[in-house]
Amino acid sequence: MAAMLNDKRFYQAFALGVALVFVALSIGSALTKRPWSDEGWFASPAFNLSRNGVMGTLVLEPAQAEWLKGIDRHTYWTVPLHLVTQAGWYEIFGFGLLQMRTLSMMFGLVGLLSWYVIMKALSGSEKVALATLTLLAFDYVYVSGSSFGRMDLMCATLGFAALASYLWFRERNLPLAILISHSLVAASGMTHFLGILHLAGLLFFTLYFDRTRLSWRHVPVAAVPYMIGATGWGLYILQSPDDFFAQFSGNAANSGRLSGFSAPLTAFKAEIAKRYLVAFGLGPRSAGHTGPIMLKILILVAYVMGIIGVVASRRIRQHKGYRALLILTGLYFLIMTILDGQKLAWYLVHIIPLYTAILVVWLQWCWHNRFVPRWMIVLGVCGFVSIQLGGLLYRMKLNTYQKSYAPAVDFLKRNSNENTLVMGTADLGFGLGFDSNLVDDYQLGYRSGKKPDIFVIEEVYEEAISGNKTHRPQLYYHVMRTLQDEYRLVYDQNFYKVYAHQKHKSVGGS
């Protein structure tokens, strides 16, 4: 047994097995989870770029907000690398929801490898690195992000790969380490604004490990990737600077991302309540969250225990690599707290791997020092993995794609044609087609004046419409009055309500 545990081939085979399980979980989740509006928003410009060579988001109604100016011509409200990467991916594998989600899965695999390299470098232990990879491969948040068509996994993975490449090359060739790592960080920043997390992490690693080796000649080496990225993005912006300013500044203002600077204590409270407690089962339940979700709080408890255990152990704190990991985690938490006013649970993929790594470090210390009986550690790890795996398998069993989304799309297809104007969330494009007559406008033509033949409401629209009752009552009453006076409910199943215009007589009831 001891010989097997010291055999490098055993670790390679084990890592491969874990990777295959991760792929199976990600694909299973991707196939059974109904699409979300964000996925439609980000798929539309990539589809249009791949199909027509223009990166406009045709599915969104530009008239519904001033900051969406020119959105049908250029997509400026988000940085472009994820959209461009999608377009290339679709050129190779074709377009579809599964293709979009498997792109995230591929980055998830690279993220696992990156954390193996990071922890091998920080700990000097193959076992610690492999344990980190294993727990992360079963992590509910990480697998969910790897089966979701947003840019979060791509952004996070490029950042983790930057840290891993720096640690890998720094002793062999420092200029090369700087060039590769900053190229990856620049790409991360061109994928999502939270790439700034990984820029801060890379600068910290550089100063922490190599401040005595740095010189001014390294500055232009690090600057080159950012100059290339800024030039490419700048050329795209110059196609329509007015549209860029409207969209980018409007999105920043509406998201309230930087509100933490003016009220850091409030930001900290919101970080815990709106991000962590919601993500780990103690937030308000939505229609998509069923089952014993409160068990997820035990996962958060485990992470907190790991952090407390590492901080409390002087021997761990004195370890140079583990001290770097602990400081890096604090840095990421601080930046996310201050810079991200939205507090979206999706962004946890940027910091969950750090919590996982810290937990592994603490468990290893407990194991070697017999802080608790080893059978308790084994039982605890099994329980930790079981809760995460159980949550993933339960969501697959719900199969909201086949039981909710597919029937609604099938009903729409049977009761519409190429001339039917359908108004609903952008994710319907995966079923109806992004080149169809689909418009995403929860305002029901309040500003555009459009009257759709079919209006589809699910929880995204319900929340958006009801949210205007207090802040923009005229918009709220426009939607409710129009539905009451001019539309009839013809479908009401599993999250989806379909309203047909009185003049659209071809639609039957469900």
Helices and strands as residue ranges (DSSP letters): H 2-5, H 8-32, H 37-52, G 62-64, G 66-68, H 81-93, H 97-123, H 126-137, H 140-145, H 152-169, H 174-189, H 195-210, H 218-237, H 241-255, G 257-261, H 264-270, I 271-276, H 277-279, G 293-296, H 297-312, H 314-318, H 320-339, G 345-350, H 352-369, H 374-398, H 400-400, I 401-405, H 406-414, E 422-423, G 426-428, H 429-432, E 438-439, E 454-457, H 459-471, H 473-486, E 487-493, E 496-501
